[in-house]
């Protein structure tokens, strides 16, 4: 369901972004000392293992990020209750932010460097930015009309060749609404009609007029796969294969057999350099990326038995599944998921809307989390739910406690911070307040597990992206302009908010 939300950047925010962008180079370049070969590639590059899924000609990334971040300042957030995301709770804590990175986190005695602005968080809570591991913002944007429904390339069971970023509309108002809910990073995925739906993209939640301006530098790509009812229902209704669960599995296997052969041809050419390179195939590039580990598998799958089958398929072809999405029955196989190192990206209260979602329980995340080395994630899959992922995590926490599980809040916050970062392959950069990581920080008005908590300030890479008290940091887009309170003077709008 797509509903209207706050949209895109305000003119003031765009001015800040554009001013910063104009002072920097438009895109990154690469250099080196290698002598180029006749085709423009270096001799060493020509014999490297296949960089599956990227431009095989010469360009290491045909769609590079131009993300530059928002204006930032050095600061010390002091006096709040800090949930680090990595399992710590620090009362009367201090978070030091320097050059857009977390420099230090500690108690009240933590020294504050000279020149750092003090941000008073007394009586409030401080957490890492929330990460939504499953979003369709920008590809199913508001308004929800057919002309902007760009999330499902439902023309074939296998559309691994498509990339969600090429459908992403960065001025979707849902990004602004999510930011007001504390969301600093999102994985935007294609829909789930297909066995292979295409690549997702990880974005930083800042105002931008281009996809590239939001795209997170260095974040790995994820391949959206889907098992269960969706692909068999979509294609079976058209008298196509797959029409059954066994047709689904045959489709996965056939695709990876082809991808294995394709990868072998490229590996051989990379090794001996003889003749012309194989002809590129965009679909097989992505699947070869799964086989070599450069593209992560983000697998829509509800039922425990079907997740177990997908794990067997992964073992047959030598790849690994990074996360099962929705995973309504993850609690039934929690030890298996933990043993295989697979994240379960779940809702708390969504269940029963189709047969494969019938056996859901609210304590799903809590039961998964109880396993050693587990990775429980709360995600949205929805433009409204993404605005209150903290409350969705709170509901899962409460459900776990009702069945006798004593889960501390400082652990449960990882369900919407560090664990989704693990699910996206970016936990080394964000997801927790630890020295060296990106300064993605939310200051909450109250305990984030309270229904009364609201995000007061949201920082992305140390730049103020949202401020509940300052209209200059409450971006709106073209759809709000002309409406009272959104860019048009009105007798009901305070002068300072015009």
N, C-alpha and C positions, 0 to 999 in steps of 0.2 A: 504494500500500500504506500503510495506516495502522496504526501500532503504538503501544502505550501509552508515554507519556512523562511526565516531571514536569509537574505541572499548576498553573495559576493561582497566585494570591497566597497567601502564608502569612497567618495572622491578624496577625502583627506588621507585615508589609508593608502589609496593608490598613489597619491602624490609622494608619500613616504617611500613606498616600495620602488616607484620609478626613479625617484631621486637617488636611492641607493644603487639601483641597477645601472644607472647612467654613469656612475662613478667607477664602475668595474667593467672588466672585459665581458663581452656577451657570452662567451662559452670557453670551456677549458680546452687547451691544446696539449698535445703530447710532443715530446722530443726525445732524442737519443743520439748515440754515437754510432749506431749501426749503419753500414752502407746499404742503401736501398737496393732491392732487386729490380729486375726489369719491370715487374708489375707494381712497383712502388712499395712493396713490403720488404722488411729487413730479412736477411738470410736466416737469422734466429727465429723470427716470427713465423716464417714459412714452414718451419719444422716443429712448431709447438703443438701440443695436443689441441684437438678441436675445441675452440671457444664456442661451444654449442649455444645456439640461440642468438648470437650476436652477428654483426655484419662480417661475413667470411672474407670479403674482399680486402679491405684495409682498415675500415673504421671500427674501433673497438666497441663503440656504442652509437648506433645510428640515431638514437633519440636521447641525447645527453641532457641531464638536468642542468637548468640554469638557476637553481635555487640559490639565493643569497641571504635569506633571512631578513628579519626586521631590525630596525635600529635598536641597539642594546646599550646597556650601561652596566658597570660593575656595581654589585650590591650585596648586602648582607640581610637576609630575611631572618628576623630575630623574634624570639619569644613565643613562637607557636609550638604546637604538638606536631612533631614530624614523624610521618610514616615513610621510611626510606624506600619501600617497595622491595627491599632485599631482606625483610624480616625484622627490622629494628623499629622500635618506637622510642622517640627521644622527646621527653617533656621539656618545655622551655628550651627548645632547640635552636640551632643556628645553621643556616645554609648559606655558604659563601659562593657567589657566582662571579667568575672572572672571565672576561672575553668569551661569553656565551657558553662557558663550561662550568660544571660544578667543581669548585676548587677544594671545598672542605665541607663536612657535615659533622656536627657535634653538639655538645651541651652548651650551657650558658657561658662557660669559660673559654669557648673557642675564640681565639684572637681574630679581630676584624681588621683587615688590611686598611691602611690609610687610603683615603679617597673613595672608599666604597660607600654608597648611599645605604642608609639603614632603612629597611622596610619593616614596620612594626606589625607582627602577626600575633601579638598577645591575644589570648582567648580564641584563637582560630587554629586551623589545622593546615598542614603543609604536606603535599604528596607529590610524587612524580606526575607528569602529564598522563592523562588516560589515553590508552591506545585501543582503537577499535580494529580488531583483526579481521572483521568481515563486514564490509560496507559496500553499498552500491551508489553512494552519493556521486553525483557527476555523470554517471551512466544511466541511472534512473532518477533524473533530477526533478525538482519542482519547477514549474507546474507539471503534473503527471499526465502529459498528453502524448499521443502516439508519435508525433513528430520528434519527440525527445526521448523516446524509449529505446535506448541504445545499449542495453545490457546483455541481450541474448542474441547471438548470431545463430539462430535456430535452424539454419539451412542444411545442417548435416550433423550426424552424431559426433563427428570429430572435427572441431574447428580450433585445433591447437594453434593454428597460424594467426589467430586474431589476438590483439593486445587491447586490454581495457583502456589503456591510456589514450588510445586513438579515438575513443568515444567520450572521454572525460570532458565535461563542461565545467571549468573551474569556478564559474559564477553561480553555481547551484547554491541557493540560500541555505541549504542544509549544512554546508560547511561552517557558516557563521553560527548557526544554531548549535551545532556540535561543539564548536569552540567555547560557546557560552556555558556548555556543560562540562568543560574541562578537557575536551578531547584535543590532543596536540598532534597525533599521528593516526593515519588510517590506512588500511589495505583496501583498495578499491578492486573488486573482483567482477568478472563477467557473471552472468546468471548461470543457472544450473539445469538448463534444458538438455545439455549435451554430455556425452561421456567425457569429452575433453572440451571445455568451454573456452579456453584461451588463457592468456597470461593476465595476472593481476599486476597492480602497481602500488607501491607504497608512497604515500604523499605526506608532506608536512602541512599542517592545517593553518596556513597563512593566506591572506587575500592575495590573489594573483589573477591576471588576465590570460595566462597560458598554463597549460598542463605542465610544461617543463619548469615553470617557476615554482611549482609545488613538489615536483618529483624529488624524492629523497636521494641524494647522491650516494651511490655505492650500495643501496639496498638490493638484495637479490630479488630476482623475479620469482613469482609463484605461478604454478599452473593450476587452474581450477579444473578439477575432475568432479564428476558426480556419479554416485551409485544409486541404486534403488528405484523408486517410483518415477522420478522425474524423466530420465531419458527413455525408459520403456513406455511411459505414458505418452510423451510427446511424439516419438517416432512410431510406436506401435499403432497409434491412432491414424497415422498416415499410410498404413500398410508398408512400413519400412522396418528394417532391423536397426536397433533392437526393439523387441516387443515384450521381452521377458527378462528376468534376472540373469538367466543363462546366456541370453543374447548380449546383455551388457558385458559380461565377463569375456565372451568371445571377442567382442569389439575391442576391449582393452588389450587383450593378448595379441590380436592381429596388428594393432597399431604399434605395440612395442617390438614385435618381430620386425616390422618394417623399419622402425627407428634404429634398432640394433644393427641392421644391415647398412643403413645409411651412415651411421656413426663409424662403422668399420671401414667403409670406403673413404671417408674423410681422414680417419686415423692413418690409413695406409698412404694416402696422398701426402699427408703431413710428414710422414716418416721418410718416404723415399723421394717425394717431390717430382715424380715422373709424370709426364703428360699434363693435360689440363685438369684442373680440379673438378670434382663432381659437380653436377648442376645443383644449385641450391634449391631446397624445398622448405618453405617457411613452416609448414606443419611439422615436418620431421626434425627441423632444427630445434624446435621447442622440446619435442619428445627426447631428442638426443641430449638436450640439456638436462633433462630429468635423469637420464642414465649416467651422465658424468657428474651429477650433483650440483651443477651450477644453477639449475632451476628447481625450486622447492615445490613439493606436491601439497596443495591445499585441497583436501578431499571432502566434498559434501557427502555425508553418509550418516544415516540415522540409526540403523539397527545394529545391535552387537554382532549378530551372525554375519552381516554383510561387511562390517569393518574387519572381521577376522578373515574373510575371503580376500578383501583388498590387501591385507598384510601379506597373505600368501602370494598374490600376484606380484607384489613388490619384491618378494624374495625370489620368485621365479626369474625376474628380469634384473635383479641386482640393484634396485634403487630403494630409497627409503621414503616413507610418508612423513612429512613434517607435522601435519595436523589433520585431524578429522573435524569438519565443521558441522555444527548443529548437534551431532553426537548425542542424540536424545537418550540412547541406551548405553552411554559410556560407562555408567556405574556398574553394569553387568560384567564388563571386561576390564575394569580399572587396573588390575595387576598386569594384564597383557599389555595395555597401553604404556604403563610405566616401564615395563621390561623392554619394550621396543623403542622407548624414547619418543613417543608420539604425543603431541599436545591434543587435548580435547577442547575445542572452541564451542561453547555452549550458551544457550539461553537458560534462564531460570524458570520462567512461567509459561513458555510457549510449548504446548503439547496438544495432541488430540485432534489436530486439524486435518490429518489424513492418517491412513492406517499405519505407516511407518513411524508416525509421531505419537502413536497411541500410548506407549508405555513410558512416558516421561515422568520424572519426579523432580520436585524442586530442590532436593538435596543432591542432585547429580554432581554438581561441581564440588561440593564438600566431600562426597565419597571418593571421587577421583583424586582430590587433593590429599586424602589421607594416605595414599600409597607413597612409599619412598621414591624419590626421583620423579615425581609426577609433574604434570604441566596442565593445570586446570585454568581455563580461560573463559571469561564472560565476554560474549560479542553481541552485536546488535542485529545485523541484517535488515535494518530498518531506520528510516530517517527520523523517526520519533524516539525510538529506544536509545539511539546513540547519544541523545541529549541527557540521559539519566542512567548511564552504565554503572555509576556508583550505587544507585538504588537497586539495580538488578543484582549487583554483587551482594548488597546488604540482604536482599531476600534469600539468596542462596546461603549466606552465612547463617541467617536466622533458621532456615530449614535444617541445616546441619546441626545446629545447637538443639533444635527440638528433638532430634533423634539421639542426643547424647554426645555429640562431637564437640569438644572444647577447642574451637579454632580461634586464635587471637586475631584481632582486627589487623594488626601489623602484618600478619601472614595473608589474610584474605585480600588485602589491597593489591597484592601481586596478581590477583586474577584479572585485574584491569590495567596493570602496569607492566611489571617485569615479564610475566608469563606470555602475554601477547607479543611482547618484543621477542621472546624466544621463538614463538610461532612464526614470526616474520623474518627471523634470522638477523635481527638488529639489536640483540640484547647487549652487545658490546658497546653500543652507542647511546642507548636510551632505555627507559623502562624503570630506572631506579635512580635515587639520589646518591650517587657515589662519585668520588673524585675522578675527574677525567671525562665523565659522560656529558652529553649535551644537557644544557640547563633547561629542561622541559619541566616546568613547575606549576602547580596549582595551589593557590591559597584559598581555602574554603571558609565560609562563614561559620561553619560548625563541623562536627564530626562527619566526614563524608559518608558514613554509613547511616546517617540520619536522613529522613525524608525532608527535613527542614533545611538541610545544607544546600548552599548555592556556591558556585564558583565566584569568588570576588575578583581575583586577578588570575590570568592565565599567561604564562611566559613560554615562548617557543624559542629555543636556543638563546635564552636570556633576554629576548625582545618581548616587550609587552604586547600581547596579541588581543587581549580582552580585559576590560576593566568595567565592572558592574557600576562603578560610581562615576565614570567619565565617558560621556557620549562620544568623545573623540576616538575612543577605543572600543566602540560597538559598531563594527562595520555593517553596512547595508549595501544592497546592490540596486540595479536599475528598477527592479520590480517594486521596491519600496519607495523609490524616489517619486515625489508627487503625492504621497499619502501623508496625512497629518502625523507628525512625529518622526517621519523618515525623509528628511531633506527638503520639506516645504514648510515655510513659516505658517504658524497657526496660532490663534488666540489661546489654544489649549496646550501649546508647547512652550516650556520655559525658554527665555531668550538664550540661555547658555547651551541649550540642546538643539538649537536651530542649525 
